[in-house]
Amino acid sequence: MTAVLDAVVIGAGHNALVAAAYLARAGRTVEVLERDTVLGGAVSTVERFPGYRVDRGSSAHIMIRHTGIVEELGLAAHGLRYIDCDPWAFAPPAPGTDEPAIVFHRDLDATCRSIEAACGRRDADAYRNFARVWSERSRRVMRAFSAPPTGRNLLSSFWGLDTGGGGSDLSRQFLSTGDGLLDEYFDSERLKAALAWFGAQSGPPMSEPGTAPMVGFAALMHDLPPGRAVGGSGALSAALASRMAVDGAAISLGDAVTAIRRDDPGWSVTTASGRVVRARSVVAGCHILTTLDLLGGGGFDTTTLDRWRRRIRVGPGIGMVIRLATSDLPRYTGAHSSAESTSGLQLLVTDRAHLRTAHGAALGSELPPRPAVLGMSFSGIDPTIAPAGKHQVTLWSQWQPYHLSGGRDWASLADSEADRIVREMESFAPGFTDTVLDRHIQTPRDLESELGLIGGNVMHVEMSLDQMMMWRPLPELSGHRVPGADGLYLTGASTHPGGGVSGAAGRSAARIVLTDTTPRGVGRQQIERRRP
């Protein structure tokens, strides 16, 4: 008779791997099942061009460095090493102008000196105050992100926070638009645009309610900036897999799960190859809509599944990516050196109207009138990802729609849109186009087909106020559990705290599994015993 595992984890994205690692560390028998032949989902790195290690999804790791997960799992001992992105962001002047760039250093004083040179003393002083106020608020947000979104956890995360003008004003500021927060603090449109573009990397435009904390998160970068995993984003997934192997967990790639069904004493998980894996618990780390399909394949109530599907908003698509092999780093106007301008996020937007028109076009299934572009060129700080003397540049263009109007398709438009995105970079870094040696394009359709990101949304479902915290992806699914499906748990970007590389959803799901399956009276420290 086939052995019954303690847990099957569906998907090998980083949250799923984090969940599996915590379960295996606690002595549970675990197997990870993944349809892809590459480990890590959107946190993975492959050789796109000879000698170039290119990320398939994320590149800069921001949140996971603030969660403690790397330290709790001892991932440094499994080869994971981060390089600080410092400066963590660079905002060049508008094309055709000779203004100074805005450089965001980890050091707050250095950042304020740059802002003063580019935007004036008042905005420099305002930024210092912004960082003072929002750094502590952002720490509390990260605390809230690190536990399931129950009322108790959320209240304890923010309890004792300085309310300044009172609790009512504090709640107003948290629920404000990112644009409203920026207008409250700053005068310079360039500075507002740079911070709005940073905040928009969470997904929604900064004109939406509840996006102020996404802008405010910039203040936390002065505590600890984004990190670049040496060897590529996939180094995190590789370290998690190594940790799991030490603790006896198994990983099976290239065999998609096709159905999950209740089967005493737990669940039966069927794969495309015909395998049936039995487990007491299942942790689904795939897209929430994929999980609902798997439940449907196992005979779960179709009326309930349909009601859930109709209420979950994926959105119109979020963006596309161009991965470039180059002979040099970008040479930005206004940069004192390439080290200053290319170590972090390159914010190629100087006016928020640029962002608003791009988002508005996407809502109408149109291409942006002018692509909004974020650049990254981490070969400047990590030479292991490109051949000697060569470089690698990623260009992310947000609010490229999944569905195109007029019956157009991405297969016929990918190259021309990629050309427009490269030209946008050229306008900020003259001569860049001549350095391009090769390129790989990921349209919203490609992100869906390769990485399982339905609708091309890298955040799984929209990161709007009504789909965050205790509402993500729906109120009844927000506790990492599924009503009517005891023993099935949810993790991944579809769940709290959402998209981005944090691992928090994986740890939360694992802790709930361990709590649910451990006799009463056994504390967390006993449950999550450490192994060498």
Number of C-alpha atoms within 10 A of each C-alpha: 3 7 8 18 18 20 28 27 28 26 30 31 26 30 30 32 31 32 30 34 28 29 27 26 23 20 18 18 19 26 23 24 24 25 21 18 13 19 24 28 27 26 27 24 27 15 13 17 16 9 14 21 22 26 21 25 19 17 24 23 22 19 22 18 18 19 18 15 18 19 11 10 21 18 20 13 13 17 17 19 18 21 15 19 24 26 24 25 29 25 28 27 22 19 18 9 11 11 15 20 23 27 25 28 22 22 15 18 14 14 19 24 18 19 25 18 14 20 22 15 14 14 20 22 16 17 22 15 14 20 20 14 15 19 20 18 23 21 18 18 18 21 18 22 24 25 21 25 23 14 11 9 16 19 12 13 20 16 10 8 12 13 11 10 8 9 12 10 12 16 12 13 18 18 17 19 22 29 22 16 22 23 13 11 16 19 15 18 16 22 24 23 24 24 25 30 28 22 23 19 17 20 23 23 26 29 18 16 20 22 29 25 21 23 26 26 23 23 26 23 25 21 13 18 28 27 22 23 21 21 21 25 28 29 22 30 26 22 22 27 26 18 27 24 14 14 21 16 22 16 19 16 15 15 17 19 23 20 20 28 20 20 12 10 12 20 26 23 24 21 19 13 11 12 12 16 20 25 25 20 24 27 27 31 30 25 22 24 18 17 20 22 20 20 21 19 15 18 13 18 11 14 9 13 15 13 10 17 16 8 10 17 16 22 20 22 30 26 25 28 25 23 23 24 25 22 19 20 23 24 18 26 21 19 20 12 10 14 14 17 31 28 24 29 23 25 22 25 28 23 18 22 12 17 25 17 17 24 24 16 17 25 17 14 20 20 22 23 11 15 27 27 24 22 22 24 25 28 25 22 18 18 17 17 24 24 16 10 10 19 26 27 23 21 23 21 24 26 32 29 30 28 22 17 13 8 6 12 13 17 10 9 13 16 15 11 21 23 12 13 22 19 16 21 24 18 17 23 20 15 14 20 17 11 16 18 15 13 17 16 17 22 27 27 24 19 24 18 14 14 21 22 24 23 22 30 26 28 22 27 29 26 26 19 15 16 22 22 24 21 18 27 30 20 13 14 20 24 26 27 20 15 11 10 14 15 21 25 21 30 35 35 31 31 33 30 29 26 22 21 24 27 30 32 31 30 26 25 31 29 21 17 23 18 16 13 14 14 10 8 7 10 11 12 9 11 19 18 11 14 13 9
